[in-house]
Amino acid sequence: MENDIKTILSECGFGFKKQFGQNFITDKNLLSSIVALSGAEEGDTVVEIGCGAGTLTRALAEKVKRVIAFEVDKTLQPVLARTLANLDNCEVVFKDFLKVNLDEFEKEIGEYKVVANLPYYITTPLIMKIMEEGKACKSLTVMVQEEVANRLCAQAGTADYGAITAMIAPRADCKIIKRVPRTLFYPRPNVDSAVVKFDFVKKIKIPANYKKVVQAAFSSRRKTLENNLVNSFKLTRPEAQSILTECGIDLKARGETLTHQQFALLAEKL
């Protein structure tokens, strides 16, 4: 398949654009593996974001009922016309998914799963858009940079744990389901990747100011949580100490040591 894709790209006069983080999957076994691990089934509607040359799009369309693939680079149109030829259950939308009104989109298509080899530059905003706005998304399976994957799935108290981890934790179970070497992409990127699957589970009630508290906690990783709360919420030091004590949180604790349950409790107290 690698040679097929290279030939099609060359014959269509396609030029890679660095700003879109274009690295296409060419290995057929990897494509089949991603589709299988995503849990996408025959009756599913799948949304793909950043479909690139359409290799994953085709693998999905051969398995599921319907694929809606988003792509921002319109110069891929002739490439996709060839890689997705003879598929009548596949629609390519040349639009930035981050600008899509998710409420309207979900009313139109109903329940869906997201499966995507994400362009690296939109990884975090895209995951958070689906987490915060998506009501009909059943699962999210994405290929991301390996270091980002480690961060998304990190445990509290570890070096990889950060604001994005704490934002995801109350909304979904997140795990790395496959590690992917850089050699399986064309052109070859400078880093390895990993496939991460999110299964949506509402674990706790998320207070309205949860995001603000998480952002405050990680606003300066070198400072204690107490200092960050004083600075972000205009609290006096005794007020911050009192709230932390009420929540059973050590006064010397830093943001990366808190679980999502502790963040939720802290948000409620604040």
Stockholm file with secondary structure:
# STOCKHOLM 1.0

chainA/1-270         MENDIKTILSECGFGFKKQFGQNFITDKNLLSSIVALSGAEEGDTVVEIGCGAGTLTRALAEKVKRVIAFEVDKTLQPVLARTLANLDNCEVVFKDFLKVNLDEFEKEIGEYKVVANLPYYITTPLIMKIMEEGKACKSLTVMVQEEVANRLCAQAGTADYGAITAMIAPRADCKIIKRVPRTLFYPRPNVDSAVVKFDFVKKIKIPANYKKVVQAAFSSRRKTLENNLVNSFKLTRPEAQSILTECGIDLKARGETLTHQQFALLAEKL
#=GR chainA/1-270 SS CHHHHHHHHHHTTCCCCGGGTCCEECCHHHHHHHHHHHTCCTTCEEEEECCTTSHHHHHHHTTSSEEEEECSCGGGHHHHHHHTTTCSSEEEECSCGGGSCHHHHHHHHCSEEEEEECCGGGHHHHHHHHHHHCSSEEEEEEEEEHHHHHHHTCCTTSTTCCHHHHHHTTTEEEEEEEEECGGGEESCCSSCEEEEEEEECCCSCCCTTHHHHHHHHTSSTTSCHHHHHHHHHTCCHHHHHHHHHHTTCCTTCCGGGCCHHHHHHHHHHC
#=GC SS_cons         CHHHHHHHHHHTTCCCCGGGTCCEECCHHHHHHHHHHHTCCTTCEEEEECCTTSHHHHHHHTTSSEEEEECSCGGGHHHHHHHTTTCSSEEEECSCGGGSCHHHHHHHHCSEEEEEECCGGGHHHHHHHHHHHCSSEEEEEEEEEHHHHHHHTCCTTSTTCCHHHHHHTTTEEEEEEEEECGGGEESCCSSCEEEEEEEECCCSCCCTTHHHHHHHHTSSTTSCHHHHHHHHHTCCHHHHHHHHHHTTCCTTCCGGGCCHHHHHHHHHHC
//
